Amino acid sequence: MNRHMIRLANLADLDSLVILERDSFPDENFSRRRMRYLMLRAKSVALVHEEKGIHGYALLLFRNDTDAARLYSVCVDGSHRNKGVGKGLVDSAEQTAKRMGRKRMTLEVKEDCKVTVQFYCKLGYVPVGRLKNYYGKGVHGLRMMRHF
Ligand SMILES: CC(C)(COP(=O)(O)OP(=O)(O)OC[C@H]1O[C@@H](n2cnc3c(N)ncnc32)[C@H](O)[C@@H]1OP(=O)(O)O)[C@@H](O)C(=O)NCCC(=O)NCCS
């Protein structure tokens, strides 16, 4: 994976990001309107992996009252998984957070989504809390964190 394939997202990428979200999270994904809001109005940074098309993205959120950045979404399209694209996006998100003075990254995942939990464990994230019914009744979340 070439790091230079990762760049900041812009509004021209909106449709690609909405498609990536829908394909990766069929049950629950950001609507076009919500994605637009997150890109334009929220205190956020969106990164895309581009290589003859957009094959992955990461969305980071920031708040003023914490030294943590929040990795709000990461997804890679099905045909480009297991090639280091996700790792590259998380690395770049961490570099961005560090440049903005943050000391750690937090994220939430579905507890029973073993693939995703393993992916983040490989990248040095550790579970720091269980979020009961976070994704709906009986669908629990896991908060994970990594200090830089
Ligand atoms: C999870 C996801 C982002 C991983 O992206 P990816 O580009 O396939 O992952 P990478 O190729 O960068 O893998 C990084 C590490 O995680 C591990 N990993 C990736 N997928 C894995 C899997 N299915 N099972 C176990 N480990 C896995 C890899 O082995 C790799 O470790 P290595 O470098 O030691 O080999 C991708 O599968 C995805 O988009 N899934 C659906 C959406 C999702 O769940 N997003 C995350 C929550 S917001």
The ligand as an SDF file (V2000), in Angstrom:
LIG
                    3D

 48 50  0  0  0  0  0  0  0  0999 V2000
  -12.0640   -3.7890    8.6680 C   0  0  0  0  0  0  0  0  0  0  0  0
  -11.5270   -3.2270    7.3620 C   0  0  0  0  0  0  0  0  0  0  0  0
  -11.5270   -1.7050    7.4030 C   0  0  0  0  0  0  0  0  0  0  0  0
  -10.0580   -3.7380    7.1800 C   0  0  0  0  0  0  0  0  0  0  0  0
   -9.4920   -3.1370    6.0270 O   0  0  0  0  0  0  0  0  0  0  0  0
   -8.4190   -3.9230    5.1470 P   0  0  0  0  0  0  0  0  0  0  0  0
   -7.8730   -2.9740    4.1410 O   0  0  0  0  0  0  0  0  0  0  0  0
   -9.0040   -5.1790    4.6330 O   0  0  0  0  0  0  0  0  0  0  0  0
   -7.3250   -4.2900    6.2560 O   0  0  0  0  0  0  0  0  0  0  0  0
   -5.7320   -4.3780    6.0620 P   0  0  0  0  0  0  0  0  0  0  0  0
   -5.4430   -5.1400    4.8110 O   0  0  0  0  0  0  0  0  0  0  0  0
   -5.1350   -3.0150    6.1770 O   0  0  0  0  0  0  0  0  0  0  0  0
   -5.3160   -5.2540    7.3410 O   0  0  0  0  0  0  0  0  0  0  0  0
   -4.6090   -4.7310    8.4470 C   0  0  0  0  0  0  0  0  0  0  0  0
   -4.3790   -5.8450    9.4450 C   0  0  0  0  0  0  0  0  0  0  0  0
   -5.6410   -6.3210    9.9390 O   0  0  0  0  0  0  0  0  0  0  0  0
   -5.7640   -7.7160    9.6840 C   0  0  0  0  0  0  0  0  0  0  0  0
   -7.0740   -8.0660    9.1430 N   0  0  0  0  0  0  0  0  0  0  0  0
   -7.7380   -7.4560    8.1310 C   0  0  0  0  0  0  0  0  0  0  0  0
   -8.8780   -8.1150    7.8710 N   0  0  0  0  0  0  0  0  0  0  0  0
   -8.8980   -9.1670    8.7360 C   0  0  0  0  0  0  0  0  0  0  0  0
   -9.7850  -10.2420    8.9420 C   0  0  0  0  0  0  0  0  0  0  0  0
  -10.8750  -10.4050    8.1450 N   0  0  0  0  0  0  0  0  0  0  0  0
   -9.5350  -11.1290    9.9320 N   0  0  0  0  0  0  0  0  0  0  0  0
   -8.4090  -11.0200   10.6950 C   0  0  0  0  0  0  0  0  0  0  0  0
   -7.5010  -10.0270   10.5160 N   0  0  0  0  0  0  0  0  0  0  0  0
   -7.7540   -9.1200    9.5640 C   0  0  0  0  0  0  0  0  0  0  0  0
   -4.7670   -8.0220    8.5660 C   0  0  0  0  0  0  0  0  0  0  0  0
   -4.3100   -9.3610    8.6660 O   0  0  0  0  0  0  0  0  0  0  0  0
   -3.6760   -7.0270    8.7670 C   0  0  0  0  0  0  0  0  0  0  0  0
   -2.6850   -7.5040    9.6360 O   0  0  0  0  0  0  0  0  0  0  0  0
   -1.2280   -7.8860    9.0490 P   0  0  0  0  0  0  0  0  0  0  0  0
   -0.6580   -6.5860    8.5370 O   0  0  0  0  0  0  0  0  0  0  0  0
   -0.5180   -8.4150   10.2370 O   0  0  0  0  0  0  0  0  0  0  0  0
   -1.4680   -8.8640    7.9710 O   0  0  0  0  0  0  0  0  0  0  0  0
  -12.3290   -3.7580    6.1490 C   0  0  0  0  0  0  0  0  0  0  0  0
  -12.3950   -5.1490    6.2220 O   0  0  0  0  0  0  0  0  0  0  0  0
  -13.7400   -3.2090    6.0680 C   0  0  0  0  0  0  0  0  0  0  0  0
  -13.9760   -2.1570    5.4690 O   0  0  0  0  0  0  0  0  0  0  0  0
  -14.7090   -3.9190    6.6720 N   0  0  0  0  0  0  0  0  0  0  0  0
  -16.1180   -3.5100    6.6610 C   0  0  0  0  0  0  0  0  0  0  0  0
  -16.3570   -2.2060    7.3040 C   0  0  0  0  0  0  0  0  0  0  0  0
  -15.8600   -2.1750    8.7340 C   0  0  0  0  0  0  0  0  0  0  0  0
  -16.0960   -3.0750    9.4930 O   0  0  0  0  0  0  0  0  0  0  0  0
  -15.1580   -1.0590    9.0670 N   0  0  0  0  0  0  0  0  0  0  0  0
  -14.5160   -0.8200   10.3690 C   0  0  0  0  0  0  0  0  0  0  0  0
  -15.4020   -0.2510   11.4530 C   0  0  0  0  0  0  0  0  0  0  0  0
  -15.7260    1.4490   11.3220 S   0  0  0  0  0  0  0  0  0  0  0  0
  1  2  1  0
  2  3  1  0
  2  4  1  0
  2 36  1  0
  4  5  1  0
  5  6  1  0
  6  7  2  0
  6  8  1  0
  6  9  1  0
  9 10  1  0
 10 11  2  0
 10 12  1  0
 10 13  1  0
 13 14  1  0
 14 15  1  0
 15 16  1  0
 15 30  1  0
 16 17  1  0
 17 18  1  0
 17 28  1  0
 18 19  1  0
 18 27  1  0
 19 20  2  0
 20 21  1  0
 21 22  1  0
 21 27  2  0
 22 23  1  0
 22 24  2  0
 24 25  1  0
 25 26  2  0
 26 27  1  0
 28 29  1  0
 28 30  1  0
 30 31  1  0
 31 32  1  0
 32 33  2  0
 32 34  1  0
 32 35  1  0
 36 37  1  0
 36 38  1  0
 38 39  2  0
 38 40  1  0
 40 41  1  0
 41 42  1  0
 42 43  1  0
 43 44  2  0
 43 45  1  0
 45 46  1  0
 46 47  1  0
 47 48  1  0
M  END
$$$$
